[in-house]
């Protein structure tokens, strides 16, 4: 099967800009923009919380298409930690997911690692690995809130 060509998210850009575009695409359900954040490589990888390893743009696209069929993913990256070099960047973060359920609004936390490489098209995601968050991530979020609201 021929490799699908991915449209560039931006010309050049930075790993931070690609990450911002990725999360904006999740929040808007824009599969074209989301896939434009990924590198045009056969071995890109994505692991959703509790899910299998997905290899290649077709399986990654199909998984996000399935999620978007149920609505957008209101994910907000927080507590980002970075390791960066000239050609690669690793961002470890907590995704705060805002959920709207029949029982009311709720928040879930996911721990994610996003890896970016500098490609001829600019910075692109090559891996997104997400795991269910724990009570510790929720407490860290609560502790980061200001103690006085004005």
N, C-alpha and C positions, 0 to 999 in steps of 0.2 A: 504494500500500500504506500503511495507517495506521501511524503511528509508534508503536512499542511504548513503553508507559509503564514507566519504571524505578523500582524500589522504592528509597527512600532508604537509604543505608548507615547514616547516623546523622542525627539532627536537628541541623542546624547543623554542628558539628565544625570541624576545622581541616584544612588541606591535609596536614599531617603525619598526622592521624588517618585521613584517606582513604587516604593512601599505605600506612599500616600495615595497614589493612583489605584493600587491594588485594593486598599481598604475602601476607597470611595466607590470603586466598581462593585464591591460586595454590598455596600449600603444602598446602591442604586439598582442592583441586579443587572448590570451591564456586562454581559458575557464577552462581548467583543473587546471592550476596554480591559476587562480582567485578563483575558488571554494575551492581550498585547503587552502585558507586564512580564510575561514568561519568555525565556530564551527560546530560540528556534533550534532546539537540540532534541535528539531522540531520547536522551536519558534524563530529562527533567523529571522530578519526583514530587509527589504530594501525598501526605498521610493526614487524613481527617481524624478527629478524635474517635478512637475505637475502631477505625476503619483499616482496610488493607493498604498496602503500598501501591500507589498508582504511578505507572511509568508512561511517559510520553504525553504529548499535548492532547491527543484524542481522548484518552481515558480521563485526563484531568478536566478537560472541557465537559465531557459527559457527566462527570460527578457534580460540577458546579451547575450545569444545566438542570440536573435533577433537584439540587437544592433550591435553585431559583424558581422552579415550578411550584414550590411551597411558599414562596415569598422571598423578600430580600434578607440579607444577613446584616443586621445592624451591629457591626463589630467596630470597636474602637481600640486601637493599640495603646497600651499604657505600660509604664515601667520598662521602657526599652533599654536594653543593654547592647552595646555594639562592639564588634571587633572588625576593623577595617584595614585593608591594604590597598595597594595601587590597583589590583585587578579583582579583588573579591571583598565581600562584606558579609558578616553574619550578624543578624539582629535577633536577639532573644527578647521576648516580650510577653505581656499578659494581654489577651484580648478580652475586653469587657463586652459581652454580648447582651444587648437589650432585647428581651422577649416579651411579646404580647400574647398572653394565653387567655382561655376562657375564664380562668380563675383570677386574672388580673396581670398586671405588669410584673416582670421578674428580671433578674440579672444573673447571667451565668459567666463563669470565667474559664478561659482556655489558655493554656501555656503553649506558645508557638515559637518556632525557630524558622526564620526566613533567611535564605542564603542567596546572595546576588553575585553575579559575575559581570565584569566589563566585557562586552561583546562588540563586534563591528557596528551593531545597531545602538550601542550605548549600554547602560546598566540594565540587566534583566534578571528576574528571579529564576533560579535553577532548582530550588527546593523550598517547600513549605511543609513543615512537620508540626502538627498540632495534637495536643493531648488534653484530656479533661483537666480542668483546674481543680484545685483543692480548697479546703477551708482556709488554708494559709494564704492563698492569693486573695480571697475575699477579705480577710482581716488586714492584709497589707494595703488593700484599696481603702478600706475604712480608715486605717491609721493615717493615710496620706491626705484625707480630707481636712480642711481647716476646722479648727475647734470653735471658731467664732464666725457666725454668718452675719453679714451686713447687707 
